Amino acid sequence: MSNFVDECGLNVRGGDGGAGCVSFRREAHTPMGGPDGGDGGSGGDVWLVADRNVASLLAFRDHPHRRAASGTHGSGKKRHGSSGSDLVVTVPIGTQVKDRDGAVLADLVGEGDRWLAAAGGIGGKGNARFLSNRRRAPGFAEQGEAGEERWIWLELKLLADVAIIGFPNVGKSTLISRISAARPRIGDYPFTTLEPQLGVVRLADGDPFEMVVADIPGLIEGAAEGRGLGHQFLRHVERARVLLVLCDLSPLAAATPSEQYGVLVEELRRYDPELAERPRVVAGSRADLAEADTLEAFDGLRLSAVTGEGIPQLLGRLRQAVEAARDAEERVEGFVTLRPAVEGIQIVRHDDASFEVVGREALRAVGFSDLTNLDALDEARRRLNRLGVDRSLGRAGARNGDVVHIGDLTFTYESADQLDVQPFDEAEGAS
């Protein structure tokens, strides 16, 4: 099984907030003390962070779930619960994050780039928070908010100075093993390389210049449409500064060098027109096996990874192209999509003629530990009125007696100056 994974699904979930506590101070000389329930701690967030020490997405293939720690509950004597620790999930540099619809949410191309994948829930307030002149002994507290949970899709696009592209079995792996310390699998059959290989090329001792070269698995005609896993392979070409187009000069090649070159450039253009304009160096491999007329007709560098012919000239040409590309380009920067917290409420009408109030504020307005408590219901009614739920339901077409859902709370709608929140009796509603 391959140890290189360049795309996978990931389920992330923020930690749940801890519940607030209902407690009253009880001491030897204060048998009827006031409320002293503490708040619950907030849940931890899940962060994706680009790390140069991570090479692939292998860690998520068999274990695709990541969850941050939840906050602890509050307790008496106004002791607040501790917040859950954030979870940092490291991913390779060059990872793109997409939602389930394919929209790009983040592009992490630099060391330390980070993106908030799932926010933790807010901790609930203890009953000490609801003390007022009108309410001297609140017997309710807030529940903690559930952490955010969702599935995302990760795609790795390698960052390299040079990408070697060519038909299957033209000597790409042999070449990268010759010019770098990379040791890809090499065999005398098509599609020997099934995953990209990276190698660092250093030209001479004492020379500070180095470049990263990627061996891209063989491309065939139709790769832009996904034939031969073309989309997975071409994705790793997108961020290369220079393309090394390798054509097979040997008599064993399935097409002439000019035909190979034409197919490869056309596939690049069809996948992404910008790739066809990318700086490139053209070289012919297996020159030691080539016939005289083939060598004469080929207009490019001639290489033999076996004998070493043309290797120094190729590295010099690649260095010039890479240095020119580095000087010309602006620094590649990633991005993250900021998701502002959605404010306000929305009214959704269901097929059974009931209404649902959605929105974070609405859910928190009724998120109490005991909604059978009259004080808790009074607080929920006050919060809902402040949010304008009554007016919004009226504008949405709600009539007296209609069923309204807000989270786990279900009640009947009564149009009035003050929203009449009364728990809905399902047996009575069904009769």
ROROTOR-805316 format. One record per residue (C-alpha): residue in one letter; residue number from 1; z, x, y. Coordinates in nm, 2 decimals. Layout:
<nodes>
{'A', NUM, {Z, X, Y}}
...
</nodes>
This chain:
<nodes>
{'M', 1, {0.00, 0.00, 0.00}}
{'S', 2, {-0.09, 0.13, 0.34}}
{'N', 3, {0.18, 0.27, 0.57}}
{'F', 4, {-0.03, 0.20, 0.88}}
{'V', 5, {-0.01, -0.16, 1.02}}
{'D', 6, {-0.18, -0.24, 1.34}}
{'E', 7, {-0.13, -0.62, 1.37}}
{'C', 8, {0.14, -0.85, 1.26}}
{'G', 9, {0.34, -1.16, 1.36}}
{'L', 10, {0.69, -1.14, 1.49}}
{'N', 11, {0.96, -1.41, 1.52}}
{'V', 12, {1.21, -1.34, 1.79}}
{'R', 13, {1.52, -1.53, 1.88}}
{'G', 14, {1.77, -1.47, 2.15}}
{'G', 15, {2.14, -1.51, 2.07}}
{'D', 16, {2.31, -1.84, 2.11}}
{'G', 17, {2.57, -1.89, 2.39}}
{'G', 18, {2.93, -1.94, 2.28}}
{'A', 19, {3.10, -2.27, 2.34}}
{'G', 20, {3.36, -2.33, 2.61}}
{'C', 21, {3.71, -2.40, 2.50}}
{'V', 22, {3.93, -2.71, 2.55}}
{'S', 23, {4.28, -2.58, 2.59}}
{'F', 24, {4.59, -2.66, 2.80}}
{'R', 25, {4.87, -2.42, 2.90}}
{'R', 26, {5.18, -2.46, 2.69}}
{'E', 27, {5.48, -2.26, 2.77}}
{'A', 28, {5.85, -2.29, 2.72}}
{'H', 29, {5.92, -2.43, 3.07}}
{'T', 30, {5.57, -2.58, 3.12}}
{'P', 31, {5.51, -2.83, 2.84}}
{'M', 32, {5.24, -3.00, 3.03}}
{'G', 33, {5.04, -2.72, 3.19}}
{'G', 34, {4.69, -2.75, 3.33}}
{'P', 35, {4.37, -2.67, 3.15}}
{'D', 36, {4.31, -2.31, 3.06}}
{'G', 37, {4.01, -2.31, 2.83}}
{'G', 38, {3.79, -2.00, 2.87}}
{'D', 39, {3.41, -1.99, 2.89}}
{'G', 40, {3.18, -1.89, 2.61}}
{'G', 41, {2.99, -1.56, 2.62}}
{'S', 42, {2.61, -1.56, 2.67}}
{'G', 43, {2.38, -1.47, 2.39}}
{'G', 44, {2.19, -1.14, 2.39}}
{'D', 45, {1.82, -1.10, 2.48}}
{'V', 46, {1.54, -0.96, 2.26}}
{'W', 47, {1.34, -0.68, 2.43}}
{'L', 48, {1.03, -0.51, 2.31}}
{'V', 49, {1.02, -0.14, 2.42}}
{'A', 50, {0.73, 0.10, 2.37}}
{'D', 51, {0.84, 0.42, 2.20}}
{'R', 52, {0.63, 0.73, 2.13}}
{'N', 53, {0.82, 0.79, 1.81}}
{'V', 54, {0.70, 0.47, 1.65}}
{'A', 55, {0.35, 0.51, 1.49}}
{'S', 56, {0.27, 0.16, 1.36}}
{'L', 57, {0.39, -0.19, 1.32}}
{'L', 58, {0.49, -0.13, 0.95}}
{'A', 59, {0.85, -0.23, 1.02}}
{'F', 60, {0.75, -0.59, 1.09}}
{'R', 61, {0.52, -0.64, 0.79}}
{'D', 62, {0.79, -0.74, 0.54}}
{'H', 63, {1.07, -0.82, 0.79}}
{'P', 64, {0.92, -1.02, 1.08}}
{'H', 65, {1.24, -1.17, 1.21}}
{'R', 66, {1.45, -1.02, 1.49}}
{'R', 67, {1.75, -1.19, 1.64}}
{'A', 68, {1.99, -1.09, 1.90}}
{'A', 69, {2.37, -1.13, 1.87}}
{'S', 70, {2.53, -1.46, 1.98}}
{'G', 71, {2.81, -1.49, 2.23}}
{'T', 72, {3.16, -1.57, 2.11}}
{'H', 73, {3.35, -1.88, 2.20}}
{'G', 74, {3.60, -1.91, 2.47}}
{'S', 75, {3.97, -1.95, 2.39}}
{'G', 76, {4.29, -2.05, 2.56}}
{'K', 77, {4.47, -1.88, 2.84}}
{'K', 78, {4.13, -1.86, 3.02}}
{'R', 79, {4.00, -1.59, 2.78}}
{'H', 80, {3.63, -1.58, 2.80}}
{'G', 81, {3.41, -1.51, 2.50}}
{'S', 82, {3.22, -1.18, 2.49}}
{'S', 83, {2.85, -1.18, 2.55}}
{'G', 84, {2.62, -1.09, 2.26}}
{'S', 85, {2.45, -0.75, 2.27}}
{'D', 86, {2.08, -0.73, 2.36}}
{'L', 87, {1.85, -0.63, 2.07}}
{'V', 88, {1.59, -0.36, 2.15}}
{'V', 89, {1.29, -0.37, 1.92}}
{'T', 90, {1.08, -0.05, 1.94}}
{'V', 91, {0.70, -0.08, 1.91}}
{'P', 92, {0.42, 0.18, 1.93}}
{'I', 93, {0.28, 0.28, 2.27}}
{'G', 94, {-0.04, 0.07, 2.31}}
{'T', 95, {0.10, -0.25, 2.17}}
{'Q', 96, {-0.03, -0.58, 2.31}}
{'V', 97, {0.17, -0.89, 2.28}}
{'K', 98, {0.00, -1.23, 2.25}}
{'D', 99, {0.12, -1.59, 2.21}}
{'R', 100, {0.01, -1.82, 1.93}}
{'D', 101, {-0.29, -1.93, 2.14}}
{'G', 102, {-0.41, -1.57, 2.19}}
{'A', 103, {-0.31, -1.53, 2.55}}
{'V', 104, {-0.19, -1.17, 2.63}}
{'L', 105, {0.17, -1.17, 2.74}}
{'A', 106, {0.23, -0.80, 2.77}}
{'D', 107, {0.05, -0.47, 2.73}}
{'L', 108, {0.29, -0.18, 2.66}}
{'V', 109, {0.09, 0.14, 2.72}}
{'G', 110, {0.36, 0.37, 2.86}}
{'E', 111, {0.67, 0.53, 2.72}}
{'G', 112, {0.96, 0.30, 2.79}}
{'D', 113, {0.76, 0.00, 2.90}}
{'R', 114, {0.97, -0.31, 2.81}}
{'W', 115, {0.92, -0.69, 2.79}}
{'L', 116, {1.16, -0.97, 2.75}}
{'A', 117, {1.05, -1.14, 2.43}}
{'A', 118, {1.33, -1.40, 2.39}}
{'A', 119, {1.61, -1.48, 2.63}}
{'G', 120, {1.96, -1.55, 2.51}}
{'G', 121, {2.14, -1.88, 2.57}}
{'I', 122, {2.40, -1.92, 2.85}}
{'G', 123, {2.76, -1.96, 2.74}}
{'G', 124, {2.93, -2.30, 2.79}}
{'K', 125, {3.21, -2.35, 3.05}}
{'G', 126, {3.56, -2.41, 2.94}}
{'N', 127, {3.76, -2.71, 3.05}}
{'A', 128, {3.94, -2.51, 3.32}}
{'R', 129, {3.61, -2.51, 3.50}}
{'F', 130, {3.62, -2.89, 3.54}}
{'L', 131, {3.96, -2.92, 3.70}}
{'S', 132, {3.95, -3.11, 4.03}}
{'N', 133, {4.17, -3.33, 4.24}}
{'R', 134, {4.01, -3.64, 4.07}}
{'R', 135, {4.02, -3.49, 3.72}}
{'R', 136, {4.35, -3.32, 3.66}}
{'A', 137, {4.33, -3.29, 3.28}}
{'P', 138, {3.97, -3.25, 3.16}}
{'G', 139, {3.96, -3.28, 2.79}}
{'F', 140, {3.60, -3.16, 2.74}}
{'A', 141, {3.40, -2.84, 2.76}}
{'E', 142, {3.04, -2.73, 2.75}}
{'Q', 143, {2.86, -2.62, 2.44}}
{'G', 144, {2.68, -2.29, 2.44}}
{'E', 145, {2.30, -2.30, 2.50}}
{'A', 146, {2.07, -2.21, 2.21}}
{'G', 147, {1.88, -1.89, 2.24}}
{'E', 148, {1.50, -1.89, 2.29}}
{'E', 149, {1.30, -1.86, 1.98}}
{'R', 150, {0.93, -1.82, 1.92}}
{'W', 151, {0.65, -1.65, 1.72}}
{'I', 152, {0.44, -1.38, 1.89}}
{'W', 153, {0.15, -1.17, 1.77}}
{'L', 154, {0.15, -0.79, 1.80}}
{'E', 155, {-0.17, -0.58, 1.81}}
{'L', 156, {-0.18, -0.21, 1.83}}
{'K', 157, {-0.46, -0.04, 2.02}}
{'L', 158, {-0.44, 0.34, 1.98}}
{'L', 159, {-0.44, 0.56, 2.29}}
{'A', 160, {-0.66, 0.87, 2.23}}
{'D', 161, {-0.87, 1.11, 2.43}}
{'V', 162, {-1.16, 1.11, 2.18}}
{'A', 163, {-1.26, 0.85, 1.92}}
{'I', 164, {-1.49, 0.96, 1.64}}
{'I', 165, {-1.72, 0.68, 1.54}}
{'G', 166, {-1.99, 0.68, 1.28}}
{'F', 167, {-2.12, 0.52, 0.96}}
{'P', 168, {-1.90, 0.54, 0.66}}
{'N', 169, {-1.89, 0.87, 0.47}}
{'V', 170, {-2.06, 1.08, 0.75}}
{'G', 171, {-1.78, 1.34, 0.76}}
{'K', 172, {-1.54, 1.21, 1.03}}
{'S', 173, {-1.23, 1.27, 0.82}}
{'T', 174, {-1.35, 1.62, 0.72}}
{'L', 175, {-1.41, 1.70, 1.09}}
{'I', 176, {-1.07, 1.59, 1.21}}
{'S', 177, {-0.90, 1.78, 0.93}}
{'R', 178, {-1.10, 2.09, 1.05}}
{'I', 179, {-1.01, 2.07, 1.42}}
{'S', 180, {-0.65, 1.94, 1.40}}
{'A', 181, {-0.35, 1.93, 1.17}}
{'A', 182, {-0.43, 1.58, 1.06}}
{'R', 183, {-0.49, 1.54, 0.68}}
{'P', 184, {-0.67, 1.22, 0.62}}
{'R', 185, {-0.77, 1.11, 0.27}}
{'I', 186, {-1.12, 1.25, 0.20}}
{'G', 187, {-1.35, 1.13, -0.08}}
{'D', 188, {-1.72, 1.12, -0.17}}
{'Y', 189, {-1.76, 0.74, -0.14}}
{'P', 190, {-1.80, 0.49, 0.14}}
{'F', 191, {-1.49, 0.37, 0.33}}
{'T', 192, {-1.27, 0.65, 0.22}}
{'T', 193, {-1.08, 0.60, 0.54}}
{'L', 194, {-0.92, 0.26, 0.57}}
{'E', 195, {-0.70, 0.32, 0.87}}
{'P', 196, {-0.72, 0.52, 1.19}}
{'Q', 197, {-0.60, 0.88, 1.19}}
{'L', 198, {-0.48, 1.07, 1.49}}
{'G', 199, {-0.49, 1.44, 1.53}}
{'V', 200, {-0.39, 1.67, 1.82}}
{'V', 201, {-0.64, 1.94, 1.90}}
{'R', 202, {-0.53, 2.27, 2.06}}
{'L', 203, {-0.81, 2.51, 2.14}}
{'A', 204, {-0.64, 2.85, 2.16}}
{'D', 205, {-0.30, 3.01, 2.17}}
{'G', 206, {-0.16, 3.01, 2.52}}
{'D', 207, {-0.41, 2.74, 2.64}}
{'P', 208, {-0.21, 2.44, 2.76}}
{'F', 209, {-0.50, 2.20, 2.71}}
{'E', 210, {-0.47, 1.96, 2.42}}
{'M', 211, {-0.64, 1.63, 2.33}}
{'V', 212, {-0.57, 1.35, 2.09}}
{'V', 213, {-0.86, 1.27, 1.86}}
{'A', 214, {-0.88, 0.95, 1.66}}
{'D', 215, {-1.08, 0.91, 1.33}}
{'I', 216, {-1.20, 0.55, 1.34}}
{'P', 217, {-1.29, 0.41, 0.99}}
{'G', 218, {-1.66, 0.38, 0.94}}
{'L', 219, {-1.86, 0.12, 1.14}}
{'I', 220, {-2.16, -0.06, 0.99}}
{'E', 221, {-2.42, -0.30, 1.14}}
{'G', 222, {-2.25, -0.63, 1.22}}
{'A', 223, {-1.91, -0.46, 1.30}}
{'A', 224, {-1.89, -0.65, 1.63}}
{'E', 225, {-1.88, -0.97, 1.44}}
{'G', 226, {-1.61, -0.84, 1.21}}
{'R', 227, {-1.83, -0.73, 0.92}}
{'G', 228, {-1.65, -0.45, 0.73}}
{'L', 229, {-1.33, -0.52, 0.92}}
{'G', 230, {-1.52, -0.42, 1.23}}
{'H', 231, {-1.29, -0.59, 1.48}}
{'Q', 232, {-0.98, -0.42, 1.35}}
{'F', 233, {-1.16, -0.08, 1.38}}
{'L', 234, {-1.33, -0.13, 1.71}}
{'R', 235, {-1.00, -0.24, 1.87}}
{'H', 236, {-0.88, 0.12, 1.85}}
{'V', 237, {-1.19, 0.25, 2.04}}
{'E', 238, {-1.11, 0.05, 2.35}}
{'R', 239, {-0.87, 0.29, 2.51}}
{'A', 240, {-1.04, 0.62, 2.41}}
{'R', 241, {-1.16, 0.82, 2.71}}
{'V', 242, {-1.46, 0.98, 2.53}}
{'L', 243, {-1.66, 0.87, 2.23}}
{'L', 244, {-1.78, 1.12, 1.97}}
{'V', 245, {-2.08, 0.96, 1.80}}
{'L', 246, {-2.13, 1.13, 1.47}}
{'C', 247, {-2.46, 1.10, 1.29}}
{'D', 248, {-2.53, 1.21, 0.93}}
{'L', 249, {-2.81, 1.47, 0.92}}
{'S', 250, {-2.81, 1.51, 0.54}}
{'P', 251, {-3.08, 1.37, 0.31}}
{'L', 252, {-2.81, 1.14, 0.16}}
{'A', 253, {-2.78, 0.94, 0.48}}
{'A', 254, {-2.88, 0.57, 0.45}}
{'A', 255, {-3.07, 0.59, 0.79}}
{'T', 256, {-3.22, 0.85, 1.02}}
{'P', 257, {-2.99, 1.00, 1.28}}
{'S', 258, {-3.17, 0.80, 1.56}}
{'E', 259, {-3.13, 0.48, 1.37}}
{'Q', 260, {-2.76, 0.55, 1.31}}
{'Y', 261, {-2.71, 0.62, 1.68}}
{'G', 262, {-2.89, 0.30, 1.78}}
{'V', 263, {-2.69, 0.08, 1.55}}
{'L', 264, {-2.36, 0.24, 1.66}}
{'V', 265, {-2.43, 0.21, 2.04}}
{'E', 266, {-2.55, -0.15, 1.99}}
{'E', 267, {-2.23, -0.25, 1.80}}
{'L', 268, {-2.02, -0.10, 2.08}}
{'R', 269, {-2.22, -0.29, 2.34}}
{'R', 270, {-2.19, -0.62, 2.15}}
{'Y', 271, {-1.81, -0.58, 2.11}}
{'D', 272, {-1.75, -0.47, 2.47}}
{'P', 273, {-2.03, -0.38, 2.71}}
{'E', 274, {-1.80, -0.13, 2.89}}
{'L', 275, {-1.78, 0.07, 2.57}}
{'A', 276, {-2.15, 0.13, 2.57}}
{'E', 277, {-2.11, 0.30, 2.91}}
{'R', 278, {-1.81, 0.52, 2.81}}
{'P', 279, {-1.87, 0.89, 2.82}}
{'R', 280, {-1.99, 1.02, 2.48}}
{'V', 281, {-2.09, 1.33, 2.30}}
{'V', 282, {-2.35, 1.30, 2.02}}
{'A', 283, {-2.33, 1.53, 1.72}}
{'G', 284, {-2.49, 1.56, 1.39}}
{'S', 285, {-2.28, 1.63, 1.08}}
{'R', 286, {-2.36, 1.80, 0.75}}
{'A', 287, {-2.61, 2.03, 0.92}}
{'D', 288, {-2.58, 2.27, 0.63}}
{'L', 289, {-2.75, 2.01, 0.41}}
{'A', 290, {-3.01, 1.89, 0.66}}
{'E', 291, {-3.38, 1.94, 0.62}}
{'A', 292, {-3.58, 2.14, 0.87}}
{'D', 293, {-3.77, 1.84, 1.02}}
{'T', 294, {-3.45, 1.64, 1.06}}
{'L', 295, {-3.29, 1.93, 1.25}}
{'E', 296, {-3.59, 1.97, 1.47}}
{'A', 297, {-3.60, 1.60, 1.56}}
{'F', 298, {-3.23, 1.57, 1.63}}
{'D', 299, {-3.13, 1.61, 2.00}}
{'G', 300, {-2.76, 1.69, 1.98}}
{'L', 301, {-2.50, 1.92, 1.86}}
{'R', 302, {-2.53, 2.03, 1.50}}
{'L', 303, {-2.22, 2.05, 1.30}}
{'S', 304, {-2.10, 2.16, 0.96}}
{'A', 305, {-1.73, 2.10, 0.90}}
{'V', 306, {-1.76, 2.30, 0.58}}
{'T', 307, {-1.91, 2.62, 0.72}}
{'G', 308, {-1.77, 2.58, 1.08}}
{'E', 309, {-2.11, 2.57, 1.24}}
{'G', 310, {-2.11, 2.42, 1.58}}
{'I', 311, {-1.73, 2.35, 1.59}}
{'P', 312, {-1.65, 2.57, 1.89}}
{'Q', 313, {-1.94, 2.43, 2.09}}
{'L', 314, {-1.83, 2.08, 2.00}}
{'L', 315, {-1.47, 2.14, 2.11}}
{'G', 316, {-1.59, 2.29, 2.44}}
{'R', 317, {-1.82, 1.99, 2.51}}
{'L', 318, {-1.53, 1.75, 2.43}}
{'R', 319, {-1.29, 1.94, 2.65}}
{'Q', 320, {-1.53, 1.91, 2.95}}
{'A', 321, {-1.58, 1.54, 2.89}}
{'V', 322, {-1.21, 1.47, 2.84}}
{'E', 323, {-1.11, 1.67, 3.15}}
{'A', 324, {-1.38, 1.49, 3.36}}
{'A', 325, {-1.26, 1.15, 3.23}}
{'R', 326, {-0.90, 1.23, 3.30}}
{'D', 327, {-0.98, 1.34, 3.66}}
{'A', 328, {-1.20, 1.03, 3.72}}
{'E', 329, {-0.97, 0.76, 3.59}}
{'E', 330, {-0.67, 0.61, 3.75}}
{'R', 331, {-0.35, 0.61, 3.55}}
{'V', 332, {-0.36, 0.35, 3.28}}
{'E', 333, {-0.08, 0.10, 3.34}}
{'G', 334, {0.03, -0.18, 3.12}}
{'F', 335, {0.16, -0.51, 3.24}}
{'V', 336, {0.40, -0.78, 3.14}}
{'T', 337, {0.37, -1.15, 3.21}}
{'L', 338, {0.67, -1.27, 3.40}}
{'R', 339, {0.78, -1.62, 3.30}}
{'P', 340, {0.98, -1.78, 3.59}}
{'A', 341, {1.24, -2.02, 3.47}}
{'V', 342, {1.10, -2.37, 3.47}}
{'E', 343, {1.30, -2.58, 3.72}}
{'G', 344, {1.34, -2.95, 3.73}}
{'I', 345, {1.28, -3.21, 3.47}}
{'Q', 346, {0.99, -3.39, 3.30}}
{'I', 347, {0.97, -3.73, 3.15}}
{'V', 348, {0.77, -3.78, 2.82}}
{'R', 349, {0.69, -4.12, 2.68}}
{'H', 350, {0.67, -4.14, 2.30}}
{'D', 351, {0.46, -4.38, 2.08}}
{'D', 352, {0.77, -4.59, 2.00}}
{'A', 353, {0.80, -4.67, 2.37}}
{'S', 354, {1.11, -4.45, 2.41}}
{'F', 355, {1.14, -4.19, 2.68}}
{'E', 356, {1.25, -3.83, 2.66}}
{'V', 357, {1.39, -3.62, 2.94}}
{'V', 358, {1.30, -3.25, 2.89}}
{'G', 359, {1.41, -2.95, 3.10}}
{'R', 360, {1.68, -2.69, 3.08}}
{'E', 361, {1.89, -2.86, 3.35}}
{'A', 362, {1.88, -3.19, 3.18}}
{'L', 363, {1.99, -3.04, 2.84}}
{'R', 364, {2.28, -2.86, 3.01}}
{'A', 365, {2.38, -3.17, 3.19}}
{'V', 366, {2.46, -3.35, 2.87}}
{'G', 367, {2.56, -3.04, 2.67}}
{'F', 368, {2.93, -3.12, 2.62}}
{'S', 369, {3.15, -3.08, 2.32}}
{'D', 370, {3.26, -3.44, 2.31}}
{'L', 371, {3.04, -3.71, 2.47}}
{'T', 372, {3.28, -3.98, 2.35}}
{'N', 373, {3.52, -3.85, 2.61}}
{'L', 374, {3.50, -4.08, 2.92}}
{'D', 375, {3.55, -3.79, 3.15}}
{'A', 376, {3.26, -3.60, 2.98}}
{'L', 377, {3.04, -3.90, 3.02}}
{'D', 378, {3.13, -3.94, 3.38}}
{'E', 379, {3.04, -3.57, 3.44}}
{'A', 380, {2.71, -3.61, 3.25}}
{'R', 381, {2.63, -3.92, 3.46}}
{'R', 382, {2.71, -3.73, 3.78}}
{'R', 383, {2.48, -3.44, 3.68}}
{'L', 384, {2.19, -3.66, 3.58}}
{'N', 385, {2.21, -3.85, 3.90}}
{'R', 386, {2.20, -3.52, 4.09}}
{'L', 387, {1.89, -3.42, 3.90}}
{'G', 388, {1.72, -3.75, 3.99}}
{'V', 389, {1.68, -3.86, 3.63}}
{'D', 390, {1.72, -4.23, 3.72}}
{'R', 391, {1.44, -4.22, 3.98}}
{'S', 392, {1.21, -4.01, 3.75}}
{'L', 393, {1.25, -4.26, 3.47}}
{'G', 394, {1.18, -4.55, 3.70}}
{'R', 395, {0.86, -4.38, 3.82}}
{'A', 396, {0.76, -4.31, 3.46}}
{'G', 397, {0.77, -4.68, 3.39}}
{'A', 398, {1.11, -4.72, 3.22}}
{'R', 399, {1.26, -5.07, 3.21}}
{'N', 400, {1.61, -5.19, 3.15}}
{'G', 401, {1.70, -5.16, 2.78}}
{'D', 402, {1.45, -4.89, 2.71}}
{'V', 403, {1.57, -4.60, 2.49}}
{'V', 404, {1.60, -4.26, 2.65}}
{'H', 405, {1.66, -3.93, 2.47}}
{'I', 406, {1.80, -3.61, 2.63}}
{'G', 407, {1.86, -3.35, 2.36}}
{'D', 408, {2.11, -3.50, 2.11}}
{'L', 409, {2.21, -3.78, 2.35}}
{'T', 410, {2.04, -4.12, 2.32}}
{'F', 411, {2.12, -4.40, 2.56}}
{'T', 412, {1.97, -4.72, 2.70}}
{'Y', 413, {1.82, -4.72, 3.04}}
{'E', 414, {1.97, -4.94, 3.31}}
{'S', 415, {1.81, -4.92, 3.65}}
{'A', 416, {2.07, -4.90, 3.92}}
{'D', 417, {2.18, -4.68, 4.21}}
{'Q', 418, {2.38, -4.49, 3.96}}
{'L', 419, {2.24, -4.40, 3.61}}
{'D', 420, {2.43, -4.59, 3.35}}
{'V', 421, {2.47, -4.35, 3.06}}
{'Q', 422, {2.61, -4.52, 2.75}}
{'P', 423, {2.56, -4.39, 2.40}}
{'F', 424, {2.29, -4.59, 2.22}}
{'D', 425, {2.40, -4.79, 1.91}}
{'E', 426, {2.12, -4.75, 1.66}}
{'A', 427, {2.23, -5.05, 1.45}}
{'E', 428, {2.24, -5.27, 1.76}}
{'G', 429, {1.91, -5.14, 1.88}}
{'A', 430, {1.74, -5.22, 1.55}}
{'S', 431, {1.87, -5.58, 1.53}}
</nodes>
